Amino acid sequence: MSNPLCRLGDLDETGSRGIESAESGLPWDIFVVRKDDQVRAYRNNCPHTGAPLDWMPHRFLDLDGEFVQCSIHGALFQVDSGECLRGPCVGRYLEPVAVQVRDGAVWLKTSEKED
């Protein structure tokens, strides 16, 4: 992929940003989330229902900005691990997507050599 998924500045307002498959080059939609100095990416689907997680465009975090929240049933997931802490899928995980931060942007990580 020759273009970044998003700029770090794109994550300032909401802490997260949805990326459609056509933008990412992946066969499914993903989202990027930033909390403190951590940037993570996950597939945009709930492990319980398969539904998209964003409750509004680019809004994946709960109102406090602490957890990823499912738009359907309010399940809460840890940002750093994707583990569900509350809701019908407790103990299950969001599917991670490997990314790296480089030159002020978030990029798909295409190989282990990219660190």
C-alpha positions in Angstrom: 0.0 0.0 0.0 1.5 3.3 -1.0 -0.8 5.7 1.0 -1.1 5.9 4.8 -4.4 4.8 6.4 -4.6 8.2 8.1 -2.5 11.0 9.6 -2.0 11.1 13.4 -3.8 14.4 13.4 -6.9 12.7 12.0 -7.2 10.9 15.4 -7.0 14.0 17.6 -10.7 14.9 17.7 -12.4 11.6 18.1 -9.5 9.3 19.1 -10.5 7.0 16.3 -11.0 6.8 12.6 -12.8 4.3 10.4 -11.1 3.2 7.2 -13.2 1.5 4.5 -11.8 -1.5 2.6 -11.4 0.5 -0.6 -9.1 2.9 1.3 -7.1 0.3 3.2 -6.6 -2.3 0.4 -7.9 -5.0 2.8 -11.0 -7.1 2.0 -12.8 -5.6 5.1 -13.3 -2.3 6.9 -11.0 -1.4 9.8 -10.6 1.3 12.3 -7.6 3.0 13.9 -7.7 4.1 17.5 -5.3 6.3 19.5 -5.1 6.4 23.2 -2.3 8.3 24.9 0.8 7.3 22.8 -0.6 4.0 21.6 -2.1 3.5 18.1 -3.9 0.3 17.3 -6.1 -1.0 14.4 -8.8 -3.6 14.4 -11.4 -5.0 12.0 -14.6 -3.1 12.2 -16.8 -5.8 13.4 -18.1 -7.0 16.8 -17.0 -10.5 17.7 -20.5 -11.2 19.0 -22.7 -10.0 16.1 -20.3 -9.1 13.3 -21.9 -5.6 13.2 -19.8 -2.5 12.6 -18.6 -1.0 15.9 -18.9 2.7 15.1 -21.9 4.4 16.5 -21.3 7.5 14.3 -18.8 8.0 11.5 -15.3 7.6 13.0 -16.7 7.2 16.6 -15.5 4.0 18.1 -14.8 5.0 21.6 -17.2 5.4 24.6 -18.1 8.9 25.8 -15.1 8.9 28.2 -12.7 7.9 25.4 -11.5 4.9 27.5 -12.9 1.9 25.6 -13.9 0.8 22.2 -17.7 0.5 22.4 -20.0 -1.7 20.2 -22.7 0.3 18.5 -25.3 -2.5 18.8 -25.1 -3.7 22.4 -22.6 -1.4 24.1 -19.9 -4.1 24.7 -16.7 -2.5 25.9 -13.2 -3.5 24.6 -9.8 -2.5 25.8 -8.0 -0.2 23.4 -4.6 -1.9 23.8 -5.6 -5.5 23.5 -9.1 -5.6 22.0 -10.4 -7.8 24.8 -14.1 -7.5 25.6 -14.6 -6.5 29.3 -18.3 -6.0 29.4 -21.2 -7.2 27.2 -22.2 -10.5 25.7 -18.8 -11.3 24.3 -16.7 -11.0 27.5 -13.3 -12.6 27.1 -13.4 -12.5 23.2 -11.2 -10.1 21.2 -11.4 -7.7 18.4 -9.4 -8.9 15.4 -6.2 -6.8 15.3 -4.7 -5.3 12.1 -0.9 -4.7 12.2 0.0 -1.0 11.8 3.0 1.2 12.3 3.4 4.9 12.9 5.8 6.5 10.5 6.3 10.2 9.4 3.3 11.4 11.4 0.9 8.8 9.8 -0.5 5.4 10.4 0.5 2.7 7.8 -0.4 -0.9 7.3 2.4 -3.1 8.5 3.0 -5.5 5.6 6.0 -7.4 7.0 7.8 -8.1 10.3 10.8 -6.2 8.9 8.8 -2.9 9.2 9.5 -1.7 12.7 
